[in-house]
Each structure stands twice: as C-alpha cells, then as structure tokens.
Amino acid sequence: MDARERLEALAASMPPHLRFGTSSWTFPGWAGIVYEQRYASQQKFTRQSLAEYARHPLFRTVGIDRSYYAPLTEEELTHYATQLPEDFPCVSKVWSELSTLVFPKHARYGPLAGKENPRFLDVEEVSEEVLNPFERAFGGHTGPFLVEVAPPGKHVDVAAFEAAVERFLSNVRSGPRFSFELRDRRLLTSRYLAILREHGAAHTINLWTRMPGIAEQLAIDGVLTADFLVVRLMIPPGRTYEDERTRFDPFDRIVEPQPQVRTEVADLVRRTGELSRETFVLVNNKVEGSSPLTVHALAKQIATH
C-alpha cells in the first residue's frame, strides 16, 4: 500500500459527521504534503491550487479566510466553485468591517483603531456584501459563515454585544448558517449562548491564545447551540500569531506537537458523533507547524480513539 492508498484508507475510517480542513490553502511549503502538481508561478498556484487541495483524501472542507479582509466578488466565488467537487462546503469568514465590535488598535485600521464599529452585524450590509454573492455564485459549496469577533479592548459592553447578536440573528434571512468565533472570554456568557441556541447559530470552539481551552469550552453548559459545530485550531494559549508564524514558516513539518489538543479534539469528535452534529474542524499552521500534518495526526488519533 503506497502513501496515497494509506491516506485514502485513513480517510475512509473517519466518522461521516466529521469534515477536516485547513485555514486557507495557498502555502508553497505544502509541496509534497498536499501538492504534487508543479505550478508555473505563484500567481497560478494561488488561483489553481484549490482543486488539488480538494482532492486530498482527508479534506472535506476548507476555511476561506480572504473574505475577512474584503468581500469576495461573484467572479471570485465562481472561480472557487469550479475547482470544488460535490459535497465540499466551505467555512467562509464574514468581512471584518461587519464582524468587528471594536476596531483593534492596529495600524491597519487607521483612524478607526480603538473605536466602536457602527456597522457591526449590520443586517443589510451582511446580506448585500456577503450573503447575496455567495447565494448567486457559490451554491452548494456554502457552508457556515464564520463571524470572527476580534478582542474588543480593555473596556467592553457585554450587554451591548449580546443585544447586537440577538438583533442580527432575529432579522437576518433564514437559511445561512452562522458560527460566532470569540477572541475574548468575557463575551462567552450564558446569555450569548442562549441567543445562539434560540436562532440555530453556533458558538465556534476555538484554540486561541486568549480563550479557554477546547475541553474547557466544551464543558460549558449548553455550549453546543446548533445542529452543527465549527472547531478552529489556531494558536495554543499564551502564544502569539506573529511569533508562531516566524517559528513555523514554511509550514512543512510538525515543529511542536500538541498531544493534549489532539486528545481533546478526538474527544470532541466522539461527542458530536454521538449527537449526530456535522463537525467542521479547521486547522491553522500555527498550532503545530503544518496544518495538513496536524490533520493527519488528528485523523490517526481519531481512528484509534
């Protein structure tokens, strides 16, 4: 049995409710891990590699992170869709200008840095800039929309955040699935979870430097608020994105295994399987050094769990 056949056998042993994928896919360091095809240029690799990514036996989803920085056009979404097989829904981020509660104090935001966002979860803008293009151009490949809420700073009005989420979910069209990813544990309240549950939206279980760990989040009463779940493995507690990116680049090997994380993910997948909840597990390079290799390790652990 060659390497490809072993991957296919491992993929076949995964529970049907589980969808593994990575956060984005355009990493040249994955050559020989995910990519065997030679691309004439970086530009062609960026435009064409999704099709090869989607043929990897363990991948049944992918995170579209580009949509966080600017809305995707119908032309871009159509191009992505032509590269994907059937039954390959993607987890797509909502544009940051509509998902940010308070703009971080970062040069990228210019004069808006540190200020409250008056467009946070604006229903009309989310519909126009996000939902409509996906509906017209991406069709059956539209999976959950990820609402990544950046850390709001030292002073946060939790009640105002809860009210904004409730207002949004009460007025947005039915059909699209939303999963909220918090980057500040102060926002993870029982009221927030109750609002999500009432409207069939999900709380994203994430591995993030300032959030409770995976097992700790999973232990919160009522944290599984929807009939689906998005799990995002990003950065272990206490680490920074920039430090891990520098340390792990070019993302072609496991640099620092996280055995506890692997065990917690395997436990989570077993639990969601018992509850028959579709589970999207997206892995970032900054977890262990190479997200495809982390997915492989997680699959092997789940197969023997």
DALIN-V227389 format. One record per residue. N is the residue number from 0. RES is the residue in three letters. PSI is psi in degrees with one decimal (999 if undefined). Layout:
# DALIN-V227389
n={N | N}
res={RES | RES}
psi={PSI | PSI}
This chain:
# DALIN-V227389
n={0 | 1 | 2 | 3 | 4 | 5 | 6 | 7 | 8 | 9 | 10 | 11 | 12 | 13 | 14 | 15 | 16 | 17 | 18 | 19 | 20 | 21 | 22 | 23 | 24 | 25 | 26 | 27 | 28 | 29 | 30 | 31 | 32 | 33 | 34 | 35 | 36 | 37 | 38 | 39 | 40 | 41 | 42 | 43 | 44 | 45 | 46 | 47 | 48 | 49 | 50 | 51 | 52 | 53 | 54 | 55 | 56 | 57 | 58 | 59 | 60 | 61 | 62 | 63 | 64 | 65 | 66 | 67 | 68 | 69 | 70 | 71 | 72 | 73 | 74 | 75 | 76 | 77 | 78 | 79 | 80 | 81 | 82 | 83 | 84 | 85 | 86 | 87 | 88 | 89 | 90 | 91 | 92 | 93 | 94 | 95 | 96 | 97 | 98 | 99 | 100 | 101 | 102 | 103 | 104 | 105 | 106 | 107 | 108 | 109 | 110 | 111 | 112 | 113 | 114 | 115 | 116 | 117 | 118 | 119 | 120 | 121 | 122 | 123 | 124 | 125 | 126 | 127 | 128 | 129 | 130 | 131 | 132 | 133 | 134 | 135 | 136 | 137 | 138 | 139 | 140 | 141 | 142 | 143 | 144 | 145 | 146 | 147 | 148 | 149 | 150 | 151 | 152 | 153 | 154 | 155 | 156 | 157 | 158 | 159 | 160 | 161 | 162 | 163 | 164 | 165 | 166 | 167 | 168 | 169 | 170 | 171 | 172 | 173 | 174 | 175 | 176 | 177 | 178 | 179 | 180 | 181 | 182 | 183 | 184 | 185 | 186 | 187 | 188 | 189 | 190 | 191 | 192 | 193 | 194 | 195 | 196 | 197 | 198 | 199 | 200 | 201 | 202 | 203 | 204 | 205 | 206 | 207 | 208 | 209 | 210 | 211 | 212 | 213 | 214 | 215 | 216 | 217 | 218 | 219 | 220 | 221 | 222 | 223 | 224 | 225 | 226 | 227 | 228 | 229 | 230 | 231 | 232 | 233 | 234 | 235 | 236 | 237 | 238 | 239 | 240 | 241 | 242 | 243 | 244 | 245 | 246 | 247 | 248 | 249 | 250 | 251 | 252 | 253 | 254 | 255 | 256 | 257 | 258 | 259 | 260 | 261 | 262 | 263 | 264 | 265 | 266 | 267 | 268 | 269 | 270 | 271 | 272 | 273 | 274 | 275 | 276 | 277 | 278 | 279 | 280 | 281 | 282 | 283 | 284 | 285 | 286 | 287 | 288 | 289 | 290 | 291 | 292 | 293 | 294 | 295 | 296 | 297 | 298 | 299 | 300 | 301 | 302 | 303 | 304}
res={MET | ASP | ALA | ARG | GLU | ARG | LEU | GLU | ALA | LEU | ALA | ALA | SER | MET | PRO | PRO | HIS | LEU | ARG | PHE | GLY | THR | SER | SER | TRP | THR | PHE | PRO | GLY | TRP | ALA | GLY | ILE | VAL | TYR | GLU | GLN | ARG | TYR | ALA | SER | GLN | GLN | LYS | PHE | THR | ARG | GLN | SER | LEU | ALA | GLU | TYR | ALA | ARG | HIS | PRO | LEU | PHE | ARG | THR | VAL | GLY | ILE | ASP | ARG | SER | TYR | TYR | ALA | PRO | LEU | THR | GLU | GLU | GLU | LEU | THR | HIS | TYR | ALA | THR | GLN | LEU | PRO | GLU | ASP | PHE | PRO | CYS | VAL | SER | LYS | VAL | TRP | SER | GLU | LEU | SER | THR | LEU | VAL | PHE | PRO | LYS | HIS | ALA | ARG | TYR | GLY | PRO | LEU | ALA | GLY | LYS | GLU | ASN | PRO | ARG | PHE | LEU | ASP | VAL | GLU | GLU | VAL | SER | GLU | GLU | VAL | LEU | ASN | PRO | PHE | GLU | ARG | ALA | PHE | GLY | GLY | HIS | THR | GLY | PRO | PHE | LEU | VAL | GLU | VAL | ALA | PRO | PRO | GLY | LYS | HIS | VAL | ASP | VAL | ALA | ALA | PHE | GLU | ALA | ALA | VAL | GLU | ARG | PHE | LEU | SER | ASN | VAL | ARG | SER | GLY | PRO | ARG | PHE | SER | PHE | GLU | LEU | ARG | ASP | ARG | ARG | LEU | LEU | THR | SER | ARG | TYR | LEU | ALA | ILE | LEU | ARG | GLU | HIS | GLY | ALA | ALA | HIS | THR | ILE | ASN | LEU | TRP | THR | ARG | MET | PRO | GLY | ILE | ALA | GLU | GLN | LEU | ALA | ILE | ASP | GLY | VAL | LEU | THR | ALA | ASP | PHE | LEU | VAL | VAL | ARG | LEU | MET | ILE | PRO | PRO | GLY | ARG | THR | TYR | GLU | ASP | GLU | ARG | THR | ARG | PHE | ASP | PRO | PHE | ASP | ARG | ILE | VAL | GLU | PRO | GLN | PRO | GLN | VAL | ARG | THR | GLU | VAL | ALA | ASP | LEU | VAL | ARG | ARG | THR | GLY | GLU | LEU | SER | ARG | GLU | THR | PHE | VAL | LEU | VAL | ASN | ASN | LYS | VAL | GLU | GLY | SER | SER | PRO | LEU | THR | VAL | HIS | ALA | LEU | ALA | LYS | GLN | ILE | ALA | THR | HIS}
psi={122.4 | 179.2 | -41.4 | -42.9 | -36.2 | -39.9 | -43.5 | -38.4 | -40.7 | -44.1 | -39.1 | -22.0 | -6.0 | 145.9 | 143.9 | -21.3 | -6.3 | 131.8 | 109.3 | 147.0 | -175.9 | 163.9 | 102.9 | 179.7 | -4.9 | 67.9 | 110.4 | -27.3 | -11.0 | 4.9 | 130.8 | -12.3 | -51.0 | -39.2 | 125.3 | -25.0 | 146.2 | 132.7 | 141.6 | -26.6 | 166.8 | -36.3 | -43.6 | -35.5 | -45.6 | -38.6 | -28.0 | -11.2 | -15.7 | -36.3 | -42.0 | -39.2 | -47.4 | -14.0 | -6.4 | 129.1 | -32.2 | -12.9 | 123.5 | 7.9 | 174.0 | 151.8 | 124.4 | 98.3 | -23.1 | -31.3 | -8.5 | -31.2 | -22.9 | 147.8 | 142.5 | 141.6 | 163.8 | -35.8 | -43.8 | -43.1 | -38.6 | -41.4 | -43.4 | -46.8 | -35.1 | -16.5 | -4.5 | 143.8 | 172.7 | 157.0 | 50.6 | 73.4 | 144.1 | 148.1 | 114.1 | 133.2 | 141.9 | 141.1 | 131.2 | -30.1 | -10.9 | -10.0 | -1.7 | 124.3 | -51.6 | 128.0 | 127.5 | 154.6 | 78.5 | 142.7 | -27.3 | -27.3 | -3.3 | -130.9 | -12.3 | -14.0 | 127.7 | -1.1 | 153.1 | 147.4 | 110.1 | -11.9 | 8.3 | 119.2 | 41.0 | 117.7 | -45.6 | -42.6 | -39.9 | -41.2 | -46.9 | -44.8 | -24.7 | -61.4 | -44.3 | -48.4 | -40.2 | -41.6 | -39.1 | -31.6 | -13.2 | -20.0 | -127.8 | -5.7 | -0.9 | 110.5 | -152.8 | 144.3 | 128.2 | 120.9 | 95.4 | 114.5 | 106.8 | 154.1 | 126.2 | 1.0 | -174.3 | -41.6 | 120.7 | 135.6 | 93.9 | -40.9 | -38.6 | -38.7 | -48.2 | -42.2 | -38.6 | -41.6 | -44.2 | -43.3 | -43.0 | -51.6 | -24.7 | -21.8 | -17.9 | 152.9 | 152.6 | 155.3 | -65.6 | 143.6 | 135.6 | 136.5 | 122.5 | 126.4 | 115.5 | 146.7 | 12.8 | 118.2 | -20.3 | -22.7 | -10.9 | 80.0 | 164.6 | -34.0 | -43.3 | -47.2 | -38.1 | -37.8 | -45.7 | -45.7 | -41.9 | -31.5 | 7.4 | 19.3 | 163.3 | 150.4 | 128.9 | 122.9 | 114.6 | 148.9 | 105.6 | 144.8 | -35.1 | 12.1 | 158.8 | 154.7 | 172.2 | -50.1 | -37.4 | -41.9 | -42.9 | -25.7 | -10.6 | 131.0 | 125.2 | 19.0 | -24.3 | 93.2 | -8.7 | 177.9 | 12.5 | 165.7 | 137.0 | 128.8 | 126.7 | 116.6 | 108.8 | -68.8 | 131.1 | 153.3 | 139.6 | -4.1 | 165.7 | 149.9 | -48.7 | -41.4 | -43.8 | -36.5 | -44.3 | -40.8 | -33.3 | -19.3 | 133.4 | 23.3 | 38.0 | 7.7 | 160.4 | 120.2 | -43.3 | 95.6 | 148.0 | 78.2 | -36.3 | -40.6 | -43.9 | -43.4 | -41.4 | -37.1 | -42.1 | -41.7 | -42.4 | -44.7 | -39.1 | -43.9 | -45.0 | -26.8 | -41.4 | -29.6 | 1.0 | 48.8 | 122.5 | 129.4 | 117.3 | 119.4 | 109.8 | 131.0 | 135.4 | 151.7 | -25.6 | 1.9 | -54.1 | -14.0 | -31.3 | 109.4 | -38.1 | -36.6 | -31.9 | -42.4 | -43.4 | -45.3 | -40.2 | -42.2 | -41.7 | -37.8 | -41.3 | -36.7 | -25.4 | 4.7 | 999}
